[in-house]
């Protein structure tokens, strides 16, 4: 009988933000796979390091972290083939996913290759966007507000159109695009409504108004949250006004 495949959402980085279900599966599954850069440790593994047991077999999926394109299809083909061997042998396999598996998560590439052949369960995780709003202490959106999640690498024209069309915006994958994105937000007159969130839930977390960020660079794990909707409480007004 084949093993079962799990995609485990681990949240933004704080080990305590892992769900009880993810923890139960993580600690009872014999084979643990996770994405890993070609240099340095795996962030996904670091999140759960204290929960792992020496008896578990670990399978790093090495994914190059670089700007230029790499043969992603071949990498996920090879990873799916390796995980298939464990599943065919009857072992359950848990693939670790930063954040949520189906929210810009690499697990979806393994899911598309394996879920048709093996029983598969996806365990959702806390999104860094939700964690960022909690850390900043301001709601993302309310009532009929439209929230857009926008990747930072988009070209300026598309990025501007997405921001203008929404009541609230979460700009992710900011990283090396930070200076360009901040300048665009300033041109739109939204700097005073934007928050900068860096390494949310980790010891190095930084959460400040965008206008107070002194530098023009940002790490990979950073985002910008904008609220321009009509809910007054989002800017610190009396919360009873919009109840």
N, C-alpha and C positions, 0 to 999 in steps of 0.2 A: 504494500500500500504506500502511495506517495506521501511525502510530508506536506505540510501546509506553509504557505508563504505569507508573511506579515510585512506590512509597511508601517513602521512605528513613527508617528510624529513626536518629536522630543521637545518642541517649544523653542524659544529664542536663545536659551543658554543656561538659565538657572536650573539645576537639577531638580529643584522642588516644583518646577512648573510642568514636570512630566505627569501625565494622568495616571491614576491608579491602574487603569487597564493596561496602559503601555508598560508600566513597571512590572505588572504581573507577567505579561508575555515576555518581556525582556529577560527577567530572571529565571524563566522556566524553559527557554528555547535553547537548544544545543548549539545552533550555528548562528552567529551574529555577523552580518555584513554591514559595511558602512563606506560612504565615499571618503576618499583620502586624497590630499594633494600630492603631487610628485615630489614636493619638498615640504618638510614639516609635518606636524601631527594632524590627525583628523579631528576637526571641531566636533563632529557628531559623536565620535567616541569619547572625547573629553567630557562631554555633557554627562555621560552615563558611566564614566570610568569607575566610580565608587560602587556601582551596582553590579558590575561584571564579575564573573567567577572564573577561576583559572581552568575549570573543566570545560568551559565553552570554547568552541572553535571559532576563531575570528577570521573573517575574509575581507581584507581591505579592497575596495574598488578604486584604483588609482585613476584620478581624473586630473589632467594638467590644469593648473590655474594660471592662465596667461591670456593676453589680449588676442593674439592671433588664433585662428581657427585650428582645431585639432580633430583627429578622426574619431568623433564622438560615437558614431554608429558602431565602429569596430570595438570600441571600449565596452559599450553596453551589450553588444553581441557576445563578447568574450565573458563578461560578468554573468550574463544570463546562462551561458553554457556551463560555467563553473557552479552556479547555484543549482542548476538543474541536476547535476550529479548528486548533490546532497539531498535534494528533494526526491529524486528517484530512489535513493537508498533508504527513504523513509524518515529522514530527519526534517523537522520543522526548521524554517529559516526566517529570521527576523532581519529586515533591512532598516537600518537607522536613518532617520530623516530629520535634519534641522527644521524647525518650524513645523509645517504641515506637509504631508506627502504629496498632496494634490494642489498645493498653492506654490507654484514655481519650484516644485521639488523634483529632484532628479529621479526619485523613485518611479515616477510615471513612465519613464523609459523602460524600466525593468517590468513594470506592470503590463505594459503593452506587449512585451515579449513572453511573459510567463503566465499571466492570469488565465489565458485560454486553456492551459494544460494542467494547472494546479489549483487546488482550492486556495483562495487568496482573501485576506482580510486587511483592510486599511484602517488604521487607528488614527483619528485626527489629532492634531497637536495645536498648541497655542501659537497663533501667528505673532510675529514680531511687531506687526502693525498694531494689533490689539494691546500688546505689552507696552508699546511706545506711547499710546494714548493714555494708558494707566499711569505710566511713569511721569508723563507731563501733567497729569491731573486735569485733562480737558477732553470732553467727549469727541469722538470722531464725527458723528453725525446723529441726527435725531429726527423723529417724526417723518416728514416727507423729503428730507435732505437726500440728495444723490451723492454717494461716495464713489470716487474713481480711484483705482489703483493704477499708477502710471510708472512704467520703467524709465529710469533716468537716462538710459542711452538713446531714447527717442530723439529725433531731430527737433530743433527748436520750434518749427512751425507746428508739428504734431503735438509736441509737449504743451505749447501754448493753447492750442485748440482744446485739448483735454482738460486743462486747468480752467479755462474760461467756461466750459460747458458744465462743470460740476459745482456743487455747493461745498463739498469737502474733498480733499485730495491727499492721498498718501503716495509720495514719490519714493520709490525703492531703487535699489541698485545705484545709489548716488555715487559713491566712491570717487573715481577720478573725474567725474562729470560735475563735481560740486560747484566749482566757480562759475561755470556756464549756467547751471540751473539757478544758482542764487541770483545771478545778474538778470535772468529772465523773470524770476519772481519779483525782483525789485522793479523792473520795467512795468510789470502788471499792477504795481502798487499794493502787493500782498505781503510784503516782508513783515509787517507788524501783526499779521495773522498766521504766521508760519512758525513752527517749532522744529528744531533740529534734534534728532535723537541718534545717539551713537552707542553701539555695543549694549543695547538694552538688556537689562536683567543680569549683566555681568558685573564683576567688581570694578571694571573700568568704565562703567556706564556714565554717559554725559547727556543731559537733557536740558536744553536752554533755548530761549527765543532765537530764531534764525539771525536776527539783526545783531545779536551779541556774540556770534561766532567770530573769533579774531582772525582765523586763517582761511586760506582759499583751497585747502585740500581736506579730504575726508577719507576714512578707512572704508573698506568694503562693506562692513556691517554698520551702515548708517542709512538714515532716511529723513525725509522732510514731511511734516504733517501740516496741512493748510486747512483752516476752517473759515469759510466765508458765507455760511448760511445765515438764516434769520434768527436762530436761537440765541437769545441774549446771554443765557447762562454760560455759553461756551467761552465768553470773554470775561467771566467773573462777576456778572450781574446777579441780582437776586434770583435764585433758582425757582422761586415760587411764581415768577412772572409767566413762565411757559408751561407750568404743570398742567 
